[in-house]
Amino acid sequence: MRHAFVVLCVVCGALGAAPVPKERSDAEKVVGTWRMTLDSSGGTSTDVELDFYQGGKMVIRQRLGNGRVSLYEGSYRVVGNELPYEVNQGGAVKKETLTIKKLTTHELIVVDPDGLKEEFVRIKKKPDPNPGDK
């Protein structure tokens, strides 16, 4: 009888324990849209957004002074605290590895190979007003 009581206590304890939430990996945390808040020269009036998609696709969107938007598509990976990427820029391919200094659900800070720091905050993308026009 005592053995049955011990088994019952163990089973009830196991069923009552709440599951521990799994910590998201950096590769999962980086997925989303990020707006630059501090550029490599210390400027805060940048209009650059990065989109990181699951599967390794990325898009850099930069609004220029004349209202035009430049788009650069490429790929990325997250390897430890490094973010190697490559993008097509007007026929040339830019390859670079950024070092992730801070990555939370709301903030991304990276340093490029020359030691220049850039800071980003996560934003929610606005829905496309004309989703059928693509």
Protein Blocks (a to p, Z undefined) as FASTA:
>chain_A
ZZmmmmmmmmmmmmmpccddddddfklmmgccdddfbdfkopakbccdddddehhiacdd
dddfkopacddddddddehjaccddddeehiacddddddfbdcfkbccdddfkopacddd
dddddddfblmlZZ
